[in-house]
Amino acid sequence: MSNSKSRSLPLSKRGLNFETLMWYFTRLSALAMYALILFALIGALLMGARNQMNFADVMRWAFMPNSTHVQSTGIPDLAPWAKIIWKLVAGALLLVASAHGVHGLVVIADDYIPGAGARKVVRLLSIVMLASVAAIGAYVIWTS
């Protein structure tokens, strides 16, 4: 029988630290993505998509609410689909999804990269990648 130490912290030493906050961020950002997709899906159905779009087009809209996604469908009036609320939803979905994904990449890199310096480089590159994706995505969303 081995006498190994417990890896859990006692209650007196637990607290709100960065790792705990990032654990909450991962869970809450996933829920936020589901909520934004559900909001876009319900919005599409309320704007008449159930009669004028096929399932694939409705889901494409739900995952990225952009008015260019409905131009080739049977929608006669694109004005409701091009409102600013949908650009805000698309921007929020882009930011939440890319931050969630980059955080997952950093967690995996922390698990597999042994050196502290290399982990810092990967984190810096991840932040640069997140900023680049957010800037390019925001440009595409707001100019289309």
N, C-alpha and C positions, 0 to 999 in steps of 0.2 A: 504494500500500500504506500503510495507516494504522498508526501506531505507538501502539496503545492499550495501556493498562495491564491487567494481569490482575486480575480481580475476586476471585480466590481468595486466601486467606491462606496464608502460608508455614507449614509444620508447626510451626515454633518459636513462632508466635503463636496457634496454635489451642489451644483448651482447652474446659473445661466451663463454659459461660456460660449465661445465662438462655435465650437463643434455642435453644441446643442441647438444654437440658432440655425446652423446650416442643415441640421437634421429636420428641424421644423420647416425651413425653407423648401426642402425637397418635397416634403409631403404637401405643403400648402400650394406650392407652384403646380404640382400635378392636379390638385383639386381645382385650382384656378383655370388650368387649361380645359378641364372637363366642363367647367361652368361657362367659359367663353364659347366653346364649341356648341354646347347646348343652347346658349343664348342665340347664336347665329343660326342654328338649325330651326329653332322655334320662330325666329324672325323671318327666315326664308319661307317657312310654311304659312305664316300669317300674311306674307306678301304675295301669296298665290303660287308658290312653287309646286304644291302638290298636284296642281292641274296642268302646269305648263313645263315642268322639268322632269327628267328621269332621275332615278335614285343616285346615280353616279354624279350628276351635276349638282344635286342638292348637297351631297356629302362634300364635294369639292368646295362649294360655297361655305359650308359649315366649318371646314378646316382652315380656310383662308377667305374671309368675306371681302371679295374684290369684285367690282362691277364688271370687269372684263371676263369673269367666269360665267356670266349669264348672257353675254352678247350672242352666242351661237345657239341659244335655246329658244323656246317658243314664247319668251317673255316679250310682250308688245311694248311696255313702257319701262325703261331702265332707270328713270328718275328716282324711285324709292330705293333702288339698289345702290345708288351712288351717293347716298347721304353721308354726312360727316360721321355719324355714329358708327357706321360700318368701317370707316377708315380707322377710327379710334379702337374698335374691337380688333381689327386686323393688326394694328400696331401693338396693342396689349398682348395679343396672342403671340406675335413674333417675339416680343421682349421676354415674356414669361417662358416660352418654349426654348428659346436660345439660352437663357440664363440657366434653366433647369438642365439642359443638355450639357452645357459647359461645366456646370458644377459636377455632374456625373462623370465627365471626363477627368476633372481634377481629382475626384475621389479615386477613380481607377488608377490614375497616374501615381497618386500617393501610395497606393497598395503595391505597385509593381516597380517603382523607381527607388532604388536604395539610397542614393545620395541626396543630401539636403539641397545642395546647389542645383542639381538637375531638376529637383522638384520645383524649386523657385523659378527656374527657366520655363518649365512647362506651365506653371501658373501664370507667369507673365505673358507667354504666348497665348494662353487661353483667354486672358483678359483682352489682349489685342484682337483675337479672333472674335470674341463677343462684341466688342465695339465696332469692328468692321462689318459683321453680319447685321448688327442693329442699324448702322448708318446706311448700308446698301438697301436693306429691307425697308427702312423708313422712306428712303428716296423712292423706291419702286411703289410703295403703297400710296404715298401722297402725290405722285406725279401721274399715276395711271387713272 
